[in-house]
Amino acid sequence: RWLGETDCAVFEGAQGVLLDAEAGFHPYTTWSRSTTENAVSLLREYQPHAQSFQIGVLRAYAMRHGPGPLPTEADELRALVSEHNQHNAWQGDVRYGWFDAVLARYALQVAGVPDALLVTHMDVLSKLPSWKYSSGYQHVGPVFRSLAQSMFINDRLSQFHFPVPLDLARREQFTHELSTTTPFLEECPADEVTVVETLQTLIGQAVGLISTGPTHKHIRTLDALPD
């Protein structure tokens, strides 16, 4: 009833796609779906004629709270990034890495192509001499080469997809290999225009919005959004 009475409802994802129960890297996952699946199901059941608009959210760098694969992890980012999340006994440390195009492509593939893409934490660029990113992985193990639907460019893993369904033991093998692979790092000037253009080339989708701070006042539209 409430959905029918309101003009607009916002469903906000609580956890990232890479923690998804079915698509994430076991055992470092949640036990629920963290794609748009739950929100879409609710709309179909209670407001089947409602128009939906999906915004995919990426950071300008990689981040993970607690253990699990973070191929581009970089200690030098820790002192430059200010986070509300801190170390705790349950999750452990907050960890940071350079932008990982391989995992970004995988997450967008799992979640489905969004109607618009928002890149947050772009304010970190002002603190960097250059912006680094990984377009592919080197020294990839046999599981990615034999079991995953993988794409290689210059012998570097650039894109992959799990076969479906996949049991937890096999998914844990992917997790192990992802944790031991070597990212191929490149860099470009840390200015907003160059980084946005590079991001769009890496993930093959336009960046519609960027965020440079913690409130709605820091969000800027780069590309016209659908009505």
PAMAR-696883 format. One record per residue: x negated, y negated, z of N, C-alpha, C in turn; residue in three letters. Coordinates in steps of 0.02 Angstrom, whole numbers, plus 50000, padded with zeros to 5 digits. Atoms other than C-alpha are relative to their C-alpha. Layout:
! residues N
XYZXYZXYZALA/...
! end
This chain:
! residues 227
499595006050000500005000050000499574993750000ARG/500445005949997498604988050044499674998649933TRP/500315000950066497744991049876500494996849952LEU/499505002950045499374986549790500154992750015GLY/499835006849979499554970349887499444995049987GLU/500565004550007497814963249862499834998849926THR/500215001550069497164954749704499345003549982ASP/500664997250014495424961949723499765003950061CYS/500304996049947494624975749826499285001649980ALA/500704998650013492744978349842499805006450036VAL/500274993949971492014995649870499244999349998PHE/500735000849997490214994049930499675006550017GLU/500364993949986489025008549922499594999450064GLY/500365000349936488295012650093499295002749994ALA/500664996950009486805022750029499845000449926GLN/500214999850069485785023749871500145006649965GLY/499844994250041486105036049730499505005750013VAL/500514994849992484465045249765500085003850066LEU/499844996349939485175050549935500635004349991LEU/499374996450013486715058449853499935007550016ASP/500014992949980487175075849917499875004749942ALA/500084995550058487195083349742499434997949953GLU/500495002550048485995072349644499344998050032ALA/500605002349965484725067649778499485005550009GLY/500594995549994483085075849828500005003350068PHE/499934996149939483435089149958499315001550030HIS/499485000949949483175089350106500104992750022PRO/499975007149979483035070250111500624996749970TYR/499375002450028484865067050071500524999350055THR/499415000149958486525062850151500445006049981THR/499564994350017487915076050156500654997549968TRP/499415002550036489125065550054499784997249933SER/500165003150064489235058049881499874992650010ARG/500155007149995488425041049866499974996749931SER/499895003150065488865037649684500674996250004THR/499355003450001490455028449631500585004950002THR/499484994850006491405045049632500574999050050GLU/499485000749950492335042149796500454994049988ASN/499615006050013492885024549753500455000949940ALA/499614998850061493465029549580500585004850015VAL/499474995349983494455044149652500564996750040SER/499495003649961495345032849777500434995649955LEU/499635004350045495825020649640500475004149956LEU/499584995950044496475034449527500615002750038ARG/499454997149961497535041549668500514994850021GLU/499555004949969498255025549742500184994149955TYR/499855005450048498145012749601499755002149931GLN/500264997250063497965022449438499974995049943PRO/500015004850054498295007149331499544994050014HIS/500445005649982497044995749420499394999749954ALA/500615000850039495604988649320499405000250047GLN/500594999649957493904993049392499394997149963SER/500605003250027492234984449368499425002250044PHE/500554997149961490614992849422499354996049990GLN/500645003650001489024983449468499465004550028ILE/500574996149976487414993449481499504995350032GLY/500465004249962486164986749607499325003350005VAL/500694997849995484284988649596499594994650036LEU/500485004949972482864980449693499444998749950ARG/500585001550042481364972149613499405004350019ALA/500514995349979480334985149705500355006250028TYR/499724994049972480585002649774499984999850076ALA/499975000149927481075005449956500315006550025MET/499714994149969481435020350067499924999550075ARG/500035000049927481865021250252499945007250023HIS/500114993249976481095037150320499625004249949GLY/500394995650043480265052250239500365001649935PRO/499724998450065480525058450063499564997249945GLY/500435002050055479785055649891500054992549984PRO/500055007050021479215037849850499354999449960LEU/500624999450038477955040049708499594993649995PRO/500385006350011477485021549690499834996550065THR/500125003149934477225018449877499354996050000GLU/500575004450000476035003949905499974996250067ALA/500065003149934475414998150076499974992449996ASP/500075007350004475054980550012500664996449998GLU/499345003250001476914977249992500304998950069LEU/499705000249934477294980050176499974993050031ARG/500105006549970476594963150230500374994549963ALA/499695005250041477514953850090500765000250002LEU/499284999150002479274960450113500294999450070VAL/499675000949935480394954750255500665003849999SER/499404995749998481714967750301500334999650069GLU/499654999449937483054968450434499915007050029HIS/500114993249977482794987250442499305000650029ASN/500644999049968481404992450558499915007350017GLN/500144993249978480575008250622500495002150055HIS/499614997249945481715019250727499845007450006ASN/500194993249985481555036350806500325005149953ALA/499654995250043482805044550688499735000049929TRP/500215000450070482255038150517499254999249991GLN/500715001450007480465032750549499884993249968GLY/500215006450028479605018950450500404998149938ASP/499765002650064480295007950312499404999749954VAL/500564999350047479215011150159500154996349935ARG/499915004050061478935000850002499555002549944TYR/500404998250058478305004149827500164995349942GLY/499885004050060478174995949657500615002749963TRP/499394998050036479674996649540499875006549962PHE/500064993350029479945014549482500545000949946ASP/499524999650055480755015049310500265007149990ALA/499784993050009480835034149309500595001450046VAL/499464998949953481905034849466500594995449987LEU/499455004550017482915019649411500415002849942ALA/499654997050057483335028249246500425006050024ARG/499644994149975483825044049340500624997850039TYR/499435002449960484945034549463500564997349956ALA/499495002850044485835025249324500335005549958LEU/499714994350037486075041549229500505003850043GLN/499574996449954486835049849382500644996150015VAL/499435004249981487965035249428500434998049941ALA/499645002450058488485031249251499814992849985GLY/500205006750021488115015549152500484994950030VAL/499555004949969488795000849255500214994649951PRO/499775005550042489764986249183499514994150003ASP/500515005349993488404974549249499465002650046ALA/500574998049959486704976349329499754994050039LEU/500255005249955486134966049479499325002250027LEU/500664998649971484294965449529499894995350058VAL/500065003949939484024959749707499264999350021THR/500675001049971482504954049809499504997249949HIS/500455003050049481804944149663499564994650031MET/500405005149966481124931449789499305002750017ASP/500654997249985479674943549821499494998149946VAL/500465001650056478944938249652499554994150018LEU/500405005949984478354921649724499415001650045SER/500544997949955477214931349844499495004549966LYS/500424995150034476414942349712499554996749947LEU/500425002450055474914938749599500225003049933PRO/499724996850060475684951049474500525005050023SER/499474995249984477204962549468499815006749969TRP/500204993450024476804981049454500615004549995LYS/499454995450011477914994849392499745006549971TYR/500184993650030477865013049341500505001849946SER/499584998050056478545017749170500015007549991SER/500034992850007478075036049189499535003150051GLY/500414996349953477225049449294499485004249964TYR/500524995650024475585058249263499955006150045GLN/500144994149959475055075449325500645003050029HIS/499364997349978476835082149333499945007750004VAL/500044992849989477035099849400500445004149953GLY/499654995550047477775115049312500765000150007PRO/499274999949991479525113449387500324994849956VAL/499725005250044479845097049297499925001849927PHE/500124998250070479125104249138500435005849976ARG/499644993950021480105120549140500744999950017SER/499314999649978481735117849236500414993849986LEU/499625006250010482215099649215500064998449925ALA/499935002750068482865091549057499574993749998GLN/500495005449992481315080649046499794997249932SER/500265003350059480665068148920499304997450015MET/500695002149991478805064848900499794995349944PHE/500295004750048477945050248814499254999550017ILE/500734999949989476045051448794499835004550059ASN/500094995049947476125066548911500164997350069ASP/499765002649936476925055949047500745001150005ARG/499294999049989478615060349120500344993250004LEU/499665006450001479755045749077500735000550022SER/499304999149983481475053149109500145007350013GLN/499824993049984482265068749184500725000450024PHE/499334998749974483905076549234500025007150025HIS/499934993349972484295091249346500495004249960PHE/499484995650027485165106249270500555000850053PRO/499434999649954486905108049347500365006749989VAL/500175001549929487275116949460499305002350016PRO/500674998249979485635118549553500015001250075LEU/499984998549928485425127049722499494995950038ASP/500415004349958484585118549869499265001949997LEU/500704997950002482995128849859499664997349937ALA/500305002750062482695123849677499944992450004ARG/500045007349994483095105649716499434998050045ARG/500565001449956481815106249856499335000649962GLU/500604999550042480525111749726499894993549961GLN/500065006450034480895095849627499754994750048PHE/500215004949950480705085749786499265000450014THR/500714999049987479005093249820499574997349943HIS/500405002450057478365089749645500044992449993GLU/499935007250004479055072149647499574996550052LEU/500405002949946478125069049810499255000549987SER/500724999050013476465074649735499794997549931THR/500175002550066476545066849562499624993450004THR/500385006350002475485051949509500344995149953THR/499675004850044476385036449443499484996449957PRO/500425004150044475635027449294500224992850009PHE/499825006849983475605009249350499764995149946LEU/500165005650044475654994049236500184993650036GLU/499845006349967475814975649277500134994649949GLU/499865005850042476434959249207500024993950046CYS/499955005949958476494941149267500625000150044PRO/499454999749952477594939349421500454994049995ALA/499515005350008478734926249347500675003149981ASP/499334997250006480604928649340500185002149929GLU/499824998650069480824927949151499655006249975VAL/500384994250023479444940449115500225006450033THR/499794994049963480004952549251500685002349976VAL/499334998150024481824952249193499955003249931VAL/500084997250067481304955349013499685006950003GLU/500334993549993480164969649067500485005150028THR/499504995649971481534977249175500505002449947LEU/499504998250052482764976949030499715004949950GLN/500334995450046481504985548917499925006850033THR/500134993749965481114998749048500625004350007LEU/499404996149986482905003749086500514999849944ILE/499574999950058483724999648920500684997050013GLY/499365003249986485094988748993499884992850021GLN/500065007049982485374970149013500084998950075ALA/499925002149931485154962349184500494994250001VAL/499485005150002486744952549215499964995050056GLY/500055004449942486374945249387499345001350036LEU/500584999149957484874942349500500154996750067ILE/499925002849933484764938649685499314998250028SER/500645002349973483384928549769500054998450075THR/499915001349928484044928149948500575003950029GLY/499534995649964485244935350077500744998349993PRO/499295001850002486874926350036500244999349927THR/499725000650067488054924149888499734993849964HIS/500275006050031487274907049859499345001349963LYS/500634998450031485674915649805500085004549939HIS/499884995850058486494925749666500114995749938ILE/499955003950062486324919249488500205004649943ARG/499774996250058487214925349332499564998449939THR/500425000850059486074928049182500385001549936LEU/499624997750059487324936349065500744999650017ASP/499285000749986489184932849050500315006750017ALA/499664993949977490214945749144500685000749966LEU/499334999150029491794953449070500544997050045PRO/499455002849961493434945349124500335005450042ASP/
! end
